[in-house]
């Protein structure tokens, strides 16, 4: 068995097809080779990194790393987002996984990558914690705004007119008390390079309003049987900017969604959003990381409040 790391541009057509087939067998979701390639090349470098487990020319394990430029202490550093970690069932043991990840880390250091971050699922999270291949940074919370309560709980459909009325009133009141003061995150994406390619991934059905200074991005889709409007990113991190984005979605998409969701970290109030209790959140959004550059301040990097993090960082949508 071999452990190798390659760039997307160095993968053959057959290797991309094998990765696509492995993805479908594990996650029970179809992702064509073309779809995956688009996911991996639309980033600041034009390629991603892929750590592979290969047995007799057959790919039986993959962990991919998507490059992102982050601004940190006045420097623009190369980080990578760890995504699509998968190992075929018959090869799924701790040592294979560890070797695959450590092969990636050795390769990424040579590529001058400073930091690896990711949002592992509930199966991978305890393994990464125990192995120390990644350390917890913190848990993103889920903020919501129910619009039509009947769309979330069908038995309450009769309350829809009241919930719509209340939502508009709540957003108006929140807007009155909102502030233009921006949150200053120590770790933030380089928006110009990031936004140029991020929304060319997936099905590309994003709505982008405004520019990198004061814009926002959202996506309307069905999620677990509920018509949702996902607020993916608001570039200006102030409660006023969030309220303006939410007001826009209410005005333009009111017929198309029942629940507005924003998974992320917010250091301020008066955003028209309600923080869900953890037990009601649709899934866990745990953020983890691993420092490849020993010069980085570990305390700062592993404090969630220092990160501008939300669905734009995450590969869910």
N, C-alpha and C positions, 0 to 999 in steps of 0.2 A: 504494500500500500504506500502511496506517495502523497505528500502534502506540499502543494505548490500554491503560489500566489501570482495572479495575472491581472493585467488591466483589461477593461472591456474590449478595447481595440485590438487586443491580442487573442481574444477568444475566437475559435473557429465557429462556423455555422453549426457544426455538429455539437460542439460544446454548449452553445446557447440553447439548442434544442434539448439536450440532456438536462440542462438546468431547468428549463420550462417543464419537462416531464417530471422531474423530481419535485418541483414546486407543487404541481397538480396532485401528485401522489400523497404528499404530506399535508397540504393545506386544503385539499379537496376544492380548489378553485382553479379555473383554467386561466393561464397566463401564457400567451403565445411568445415565441422567441423574439418576435418584433416588438411586442409590448414591453418585455423585460429589457430589451436593448434600449428602448426609448427611456425607460426609467433610469437606466444606468449612465447614459451619455449626456442627458440634459442636466448638467451641473457646471460649476465654474472651470473645471479642467477638460470637460468633454469626454470623460471616461470615469469609471469607478474602479475600485480594487476588489478582487474576488479571491478569497482563500478557498482552495478546493481540496477535497479528499478524493483521490483517484485510485481505483482498484482495477487493474487489468484494463486500462483505458476507459473505464466507466466512472463517471462522476457520481459519487455516493454521498457527498456532503459539500455544502457551500455556506460561506458567510460573506456578504457583500458590504462594501464600505463606500458611501457616497461623499465626495469632497464638498466642503463648505468653507468659505472664508469667514472668520470671526474677528471682530474688533475687540481687543483686550489690552487695557493699559496703554492705549495709543498705538498699538501694533496691529497689523492685519496678519493673522496666523491661519495656517491651514489645519482645519479640523476635519474629521470624517464622521458620518452618521452610520452606525452599524445597523444593517437591515437584512431581511430575508435569510435568517439563520436556519439551516435545515440539514438534517442528517437522515439518511435512509434507515428504516427501523432496524434492520439486521446489523447495522454498523453503529448503532446508537449506544455508545458507552462514554464514560467520563474522559478517558484518555484520548480517544479519537477527537472529541470536541476540543479538549485542551490543546492538543497538537495543532488542530486547524486554526484556532484563535492565536496561539503563540507564533505560528508561521506568519499570520497576517501582521502581527505587531512588529516582528523583525523586519518585514518588508516595508511596512509603513514608516518605521523610523528612518530607513534609508531614503524614503521619499520626502523626508522632513515634515511629516505630519506630527503636529504637536499634541493632539488630544483626540480620543475616540469617545463618542457619546451614543447612546441608544435608548430605546424604549421597549425593553423585552416583554414578552407575554408572561402570563402567570407560571408557565412551565419552565421557562428559561431563567426567570428572576432568581429563584432560590439556588439554582446551579451556579449562576454567575457570582452570587454573594459568597457561596461556600468555597468556590474555587479561587476567588479574588481576581478573576479575569476582568471583572468590572466592580466598581464600588457604587453604592447608592448615592445619588445626588439629592433626590427628593421626589415627591409625588405631585404631579400636576393635578389640579382640581378641576371639576366640571361645573361651569356656571350655566344657568339656563334661564329662559324666559318662556313660560307656557303661554301660547296664544289661544289656540282652541283646545281647551282641556279635554274635550270629547275625542280629539284625535290621539290623545295619549291614553285616556281611559274611556272606552266607548260607552260605558254605562252612564257617564256624566255628560253625554252629548247635549242634553237639554240645557247645560250650563254654558254652552259655547258663546251665546250673545253677551253674557255677563263677563266671561273671561276675556273676550276681545275688548270690551269696553274698559275693563280694569287694566288690561295691558297698556292700552293707549294712555290712560290716565297715569299709570305708574311710570311710563317712559317720560311723559311730560314733566312730572314732578322731579324725577331723577335729573332731567336735563337742566332744570332750574338751579339745582344745587351742584351741578357738575363743575369741574375745574379744568382750566387750560394747562395746568402744571403737568409737565411730562415726567414720567418715571425715568430715572437715569440708571440703566442696567450696566453692570461692569462687563458682562459678556453679551454681545449682540451680533446678529448676522450683519455682514456687509450687504446691505439691501440692494445696492445697485447691481452687483454681480449675481446675487442670489435670485432676485426676482426676474432676471433676464431669462432664466431657464426653468425655475421651479415649477411653474404652472403649465409647462409643456409636457409634464409627466401624466401618467394615468390616462383617464378618458378626456382630460383637458377641458372639462365642462365647469370652469370656474368663472365667476363674475368678478372682474377687477375694476374697481372704481378709484379714479384719481391716480396720482403719481407716488413716488417713493417717500415724499415728505409727509403727505396728509391722506394717503389713500387707504383702502382696505380691500380684503378679498373674502368672498363667501361662496358657498356651494349649497344648492338646494337638491336634496335627494332623499330617498326612503332609507331609513336605517332601523333595522329590527322592527319593521312593520309600522313605523311612525314617520310621517312626512316632516323632515327636519331641515332647518336652515343652519348650516354650520358656519359660524364666523371663524374663518381660518386665521386671519391676521389683520391687525389694525396697526399701521406703521407708526403713527404718532401715539405713543403710550400715555394717553391722558384720559380721564373720565369723560371729558367733553367729546373727544374723538370717538370713543366707544359709543356714546349716546347718539352721535350723528350717524354712525354706521348702522346702529340698531334701528333708528328712525327711518333711514333709507330702506332697509330691508322690509320693515313693516309697511311702508308706503308702496314699494314696488312689487313685493312678493306675497302680499297678504292672502291671496287666493291659493298659494302654492305650498304653504307650510303650516304646521300646527305647533311646532316646538323649535325654539332657537337655542343652539348650544355653542358654548365656547370652552373647550378644554385648554387649560393653560395656567399661567401664574399671573395674578393681578395684585399689585401692591397698594391699590386704592379702592375706595367705595364709590357709590353713586354712579354706577355704570348701567343701570336698568337691569342688571343681571342678579340672579339669586344663586348663591353657592349651594350646590346639592350636598346633602349629607353623604358621607362616604358609602354607606350601605345602599344608597339609591343610585349611585353612579353606574352607568352602563358597562364600564370596564375600568380596569386599573391602568393608570397612566404613570408608571414608575420610570423615572429618568435615572440612568446610570452612566458611569464614565470610567475612563482609564487614561492616565497621563503618560504620554510617550516622551515628552520633553521634561527632563528633571528640573529645569529652571522655573517651571510654572509654580504658582502659589497654590498648593493643594487645598488649603482651607477655603480660599476664594472659589476655586473650581467646584468644590463639592458642597456649595451652599446654593440651594435652589433659588433663593431670592436674588442672586446675582445674575441669573439667566433670563433673557428675553426668550421664553419658550412657549410654544403653542402648537396647533395643528400644522402650521407651515413647516415645522421641523420634523414632523412625524409622517410616516409613510402610510397611515391609515387611509387617507383620502387623496 
